[in-house]
Amino acid sequence: MSEILRTLRELGRGVAAGLLRVGVLLFGALAALVALATGLALAVGLVLWALLRGRRPLPPKVFVRRPRSDRAPPPGEVIDVPVREVRGSEPPQG
């Protein structure tokens, strides 16, 4: 009798694992279809918006770096300060 129960238990585990795999596969396929439909809807929407306005859509600027010449110079003049010794402190022992 225990041999039959063990076989049924293994069969149940196999069926449960198979159903879980099918569920994960279906969820992944559904997520991919939703992402594809969203991208397609956005692309069609942008093209229609560009056609209505009569302008070409501009490519997105994700990483924009300004050249160094565009940066503002630091305010005021940089002045070098003479070094002075501070009394009462000892240099670290290394």
Z-matrix of the N, CA and C atoms (Angstrom, degrees):
N
C 1 1.442
C 2 1.527 1 111.49
N 3 1.343 2 117.49 1 -38.45
C 4 1.454 3 120.04 2 -178.50
C 5 1.532 4 110.83 3 -68.47
N 6 1.327 5 116.39 4 -28.29
C 7 1.472 6 120.02 5 177.51
C 8 1.531 7 110.34 6 -65.00
N 9 1.310 8 117.70 7 -39.43
C 10 1.467 9 122.04 8 179.38
C 11 1.526 10 110.12 9 -68.80
N 12 1.335 11 116.96 10 -40.91
C 13 1.460 12 120.35 11 179.08
C 14 1.532 13 111.11 12 -64.90
N 15 1.319 14 116.37 13 -40.31
C 16 1.457 15 120.18 14 179.13
C 17 1.533 16 110.23 15 -64.74
N 18 1.323 17 117.00 16 -40.72
C 19 1.460 18 121.16 17 178.66
C 20 1.526 19 110.47 18 -65.54
N 21 1.323 20 117.01 19 -42.16
C 22 1.460 21 120.30 20 178.50
C 23 1.531 22 111.41 21 -65.77
N 24 1.324 23 116.63 22 -37.53
C 25 1.460 24 120.93 23 178.34
C 26 1.528 25 110.22 24 -64.75
N 27 1.338 26 117.52 25 -43.91
C 28 1.465 27 121.00 26 178.35
C 29 1.523 28 110.86 27 -64.73
N 30 1.329 29 116.35 28 -38.61
C 31 1.460 30 120.75 29 177.96
C 32 1.533 31 110.47 30 -64.07
N 33 1.324 32 116.59 31 -42.07
C 34 1.470 33 120.65 32 177.83
C 35 1.510 34 112.36 33 -62.84
N 36 1.341 35 116.61 34 -41.46
C 37 1.468 36 120.22 35 177.53
C 38 1.518 37 110.93 36 -64.13
N 39 1.314 38 116.48 37 -41.11
C 40 1.469 39 120.02 38 178.70
C 41 1.516 40 112.41 39 -63.84
N 42 1.336 41 115.74 40 -42.54
C 43 1.466 42 119.87 41 179.06
C 44 1.528 43 110.08 42 -65.62
N 45 1.338 44 117.48 43 -42.28
C 46 1.464 45 121.04 44 179.58
C 47 1.530 46 110.67 45 -63.58
N 48 1.334 47 117.36 46 -42.73
C 49 1.461 48 120.41 47 178.91
C 50 1.533 49 110.53 48 -64.59
N 51 1.320 50 116.62 49 -40.31
C 52 1.464 51 119.97 50 178.31
C 53 1.516 52 112.09 51 -64.24
N 54 1.346 53 116.69 52 -42.54
C 55 1.462 54 119.94 53 178.01
C 56 1.525 55 111.62 54 -64.69
N 57 1.328 56 116.54 55 -38.01
C 58 1.462 57 120.23 56 177.72
C 59 1.521 58 110.77 57 -63.76
N 60 1.332 59 117.35 58 -43.07
C 61 1.459 60 120.82 59 178.55
C 62 1.521 61 111.37 60 -62.55
N 63 1.318 62 116.56 61 -43.31
C 64 1.471 63 120.20 62 178.91
C 65 1.524 64 109.88 63 -64.20
N 66 1.319 65 117.84 64 -40.74
C 67 1.462 66 121.13 65 178.74
C 68 1.520 67 112.24 66 -62.95
N 69 1.327 68 116.78 67 -44.12
C 70 1.470 69 120.34 68 178.61
C 71 1.524 70 110.32 69 -64.98
N 72 1.324 71 117.09 70 -39.89
C 73 1.462 72 121.19 71 178.00
C 74 1.525 73 110.94 72 -63.23
N 75 1.319 74 117.30 73 -43.99
C 76 1.463 75 120.60 74 178.84
C 77 1.533 76 111.44 75 -65.80
N 78 1.322 77 116.86 76 -40.52
C 79 1.459 78 120.16 77 177.67
C 80 1.527 79 110.87 78 -62.76
N 81 1.320 80 117.56 79 -42.36
C 82 1.467 81 121.15 80 178.24
C 83 1.521 82 111.94 81 -63.97
N 84 1.332 83 116.63 82 -42.35
C 85 1.460 84 120.15 83 178.64
C 86 1.527 85 110.67 84 -64.88
N 87 1.328 86 116.83 85 -40.30
C 88 1.459 87 120.50 86 178.79
C 89 1.532 88 110.88 87 -65.80
N 90 1.325 89 117.30 88 -41.57
C 91 1.464 90 120.95 89 178.31
C 92 1.528 91 110.68 90 -63.61
N 93 1.325 92 117.52 91 -39.91
C 94 1.460 93 120.81 92 178.24
C 95 1.526 94 110.78 93 -65.05
N 96 1.321 95 116.99 94 -41.26
C 97 1.462 96 119.86 95 178.76
C 98 1.525 97 111.60 96 -65.62
N 99 1.318 98 117.15 97 -39.33
C 100 1.467 99 120.47 98 177.66
C 101 1.528 100 110.27 99 -64.40
N 102 1.322 101 117.69 100 -43.20
C 103 1.464 102 120.92 101 178.71
C 104 1.527 103 110.68 102 -63.92
N 105 1.318 104 116.91 103 -41.81
C 106 1.467 105 120.70 104 178.69
C 107 1.526 106 110.72 105 -63.97
N 108 1.326 107 117.70 106 -44.25
C 109 1.464 108 121.10 107 179.74
C 110 1.530 109 111.08 108 -65.03
N 111 1.331 110 117.44 109 -38.49
C 112 1.456 111 121.01 110 178.40
C 113 1.528 112 110.91 111 -64.51
N 114 1.307 113 116.81 112 -45.52
C 115 1.463 114 120.52 113 178.11
C 116 1.514 115 112.09 114 -62.86
N 117 1.315 116 116.63 115 -41.77
C 118 1.459 117 120.54 116 178.52
C 119 1.525 118 110.89 117 -64.79
N 120 1.323 119 117.44 118 -42.10
C 121 1.466 120 120.57 119 179.09
C 122 1.527 121 111.09 120 -64.44
N 123 1.322 122 117.62 121 -40.36
C 124 1.464 123 120.56 122 177.73
C 125 1.521 124 111.45 123 -65.07
N 126 1.327 125 117.24 124 -42.22
C 127 1.463 126 120.44 125 179.77
C 128 1.526 127 110.74 126 -64.10
N 129 1.321 128 117.38 127 -45.63
C 130 1.466 129 120.63 128 179.06
C 131 1.525 130 110.09 129 -63.89
N 132 1.312 131 117.10 130 -40.51
C 133 1.458 132 120.59 131 178.79
C 134 1.519 133 112.35 132 -62.64
N 135 1.328 134 117.56 133 -42.42
C 136 1.464 135 120.98 134 178.69
C 137 1.520 136 111.58 135 -66.11
N 138 1.319 137 117.43 136 -39.94
C 139 1.461 138 120.48 137 179.07
C 140 1.526 139 110.10 138 -66.28
N 141 1.323 140 117.45 139 -43.97
C 142 1.460 141 119.88 140 178.42
C 143 1.526 142 111.57 141 -63.97
N 144 1.330 143 116.90 142 -40.13
C 145 1.459 144 120.51 143 178.02
C 146 1.528 145 110.66 144 -63.08
N 147 1.327 146 116.91 145 -41.06
C 148 1.466 147 120.54 146 178.07
C 149 1.530 148 110.70 147 -66.03
N 150 1.324 149 117.77 148 -39.20
C 151 1.461 150 120.43 149 178.51
C 152 1.526 151 111.25 150 -66.76
N 153 1.320 152 117.41 151 -38.43
C 154 1.467 153 120.32 152 179.00
C 155 1.528 154 111.43 153 -66.88
N 156 1.320 155 117.14 154 -37.38
C 157 1.463 156 120.90 155 -179.27
C 158 1.509 157 112.09 156 -82.24
N 159 1.329 158 118.08 157 -19.84
C 160 1.455 159 121.30 158 -178.76
C 161 1.513 160 113.37 159 79.79
N 162 1.313 161 118.12 160 21.00
C 163 1.468 162 122.32 161 179.29
C 164 1.514 163 109.83 162 -124.86
N 165 1.306 164 114.62 163 154.86
C 166 1.464 165 119.47 164 175.19
C 167 1.524 166 109.20 165 -76.82
N 168 1.323 167 117.20 166 142.87
C 169 1.467 168 118.10 167 175.90
C 170 1.523 169 110.60 168 -70.46
N 171 1.320 170 116.58 169 136.44
C 172 1.461 171 120.97 170 178.96
C 173 1.516 172 110.07 171 -81.88
N 174 1.326 173 116.74 172 144.54
C 175 1.468 174 117.87 173 176.21
C 176 1.526 175 109.63 174 -67.86
N 177 1.319 176 116.99 175 144.87
C 178 1.473 177 118.92 176 -178.60
C 179 1.521 178 111.31 177 -68.20
N 180 1.324 179 115.89 178 140.38
C 181 1.465 180 121.55 179 177.15
C 182 1.518 181 107.45 180 -103.15
N 183 1.312 182 115.70 181 98.33
C 184 1.455 183 120.44 182 -176.31
C 185 1.518 184 110.81 183 -85.82
N 186 1.328 185 116.29 184 -52.28
C 187 1.461 186 121.20 185 -178.38
C 188 1.521 187 107.90 186 -110.93
N 189 1.320 188 116.57 187 103.30
C 190 1.456 189 121.35 188 -178.73
C 191 1.519 190 107.68 189 -110.01
N 192 1.338 191 115.88 190 122.39
C 193 1.465 192 120.84 191 176.95
C 194 1.510 193 108.66 192 -117.84
N 195 1.307 194 114.98 193 128.48
C 196 1.455 195 118.63 194 176.30
C 197 1.521 196 108.68 195 -83.14
N 198 1.338 197 117.32 196 141.07
C 199 1.467 198 118.84 197 174.90
C 200 1.530 199 110.59 198 -66.47
N 201 1.302 200 116.49 199 157.84
C 202 1.463 201 120.60 200 -178.04
C 203 1.524 202 112.22 201 -62.19
N 204 1.328 203 117.70 202 -29.99
C 205 1.457 204 119.67 203 -178.20
C 206 1.521 205 111.74 204 -67.79
N 207 1.321 206 118.37 205 -22.24
C 208 1.461 207 121.36 206 179.76
C 209 1.521 208 112.48 207 -79.78
N 210 1.307 209 117.21 208 -17.32
C 211 1.461 210 120.01 209 -177.73
C 212 1.532 211 109.98 210 -72.66
N 213 1.298 212 114.81 211 144.15
C 214 1.463 213 119.78 212 -179.66
C 215 1.535 214 109.64 213 -71.63
N 216 1.330 215 117.20 214 141.59
C 217 1.467 216 119.04 215 177.16
C 218 1.524 217 109.76 216 -68.63
N 219 1.327 218 117.35 217 156.23
C 220 1.471 219 119.34 218 179.80
C 221 1.529 220 109.91 219 -64.48
N 222 1.325 221 116.70 220 143.85
C 223 1.472 222 118.99 221 -177.79
C 224 1.523 223 111.23 222 -70.01
N 225 1.312 224 115.87 223 132.71
C 226 1.462 225 121.05 224 177.17
C 227 1.510 226 112.84 225 77.55
N 228 1.296 227 114.00 226 177.29
C 229 1.452 228 120.99 227 -178.00
C 230 1.528 229 109.60 228 -94.31
N 231 1.324 230 117.20 229 142.34
C 232 1.454 231 121.68 230 178.31
C 233 1.523 232 108.41 231 -85.71
N 234 1.335 233 116.21 232 124.89
C 235 1.466 234 120.92 233 -176.73
C 236 1.515 235 108.34 234 -116.02
N 237 1.349 236 116.00 235 133.12
C 238 1.451 237 120.89 236 177.32
C 239 1.523 238 108.71 237 -81.11
N 240 1.314 239 116.71 238 132.63
C 241 1.463 240 121.83 239 -176.12
C 242 1.516 241 108.69 240 -101.93
N 243 1.348 242 118.29 241 135.86
C 244 1.472 243 119.82 242 177.99
C 245 1.532 244 110.71 243 -67.66
N 246 1.324 245 115.86 244 147.83
C 247 1.459 246 122.38 245 -177.88
C 248 1.518 247 109.05 246 -82.67
N 249 1.331 248 116.52 247 139.75
C 250 1.458 249 120.60 248 174.41
C 251 1.512 250 108.70 249 -130.94
N 252 1.317 251 116.21 250 150.44
C 253 1.457 252 120.91 251 -177.94
C 254 1.520 253 109.79 252 -89.28
N 255 1.319 254 115.86 253 137.42
C 256 1.462 255 121.37 254 179.09
C 257 1.515 256 107.25 255 -98.64
N 258 1.333 257 116.13 256 123.64
C 259 1.457 258 119.96 257 -177.48
C 260 1.521 259 110.14 258 -85.43
N 261 1.307 260 115.42 259 153.64
C 262 1.455 261 120.62 260 176.85
C 263 1.526 262 112.78 261 94.64
N 264 1.279 263 118.33 262 -6.62
C 265 1.457 264 118.65 263 177.15
C 266 1.522 265 109.11 264 -117.54
N 267 1.295 266 114.53 265 139.60
C 268 1.456 267 119.55 266 -179.23
C 269 1.527 268 108.35 267 -101.21
N 270 1.315 269 115.71 268 148.82
C 271 1.472 270 118.03 269 177.50
C 272 1.528 271 110.01 270 -66.81
N 273 1.300 272 117.87 271 151.53
C 274 1.477 273 120.16 272 -179.33
C 275 1.525 274 110.66 273 -64.71
N 276 1.317 275 114.75 274 141.29
C 277 1.467 276 120.87 275 178.05
C 278 1.519 277 108.26 276 -83.29
N 279 1.287 278 117.26 277 120.61
C 280 1.445 279 117.95 278 -176.16
C 281 1.443 280 112.18 279 -120.77
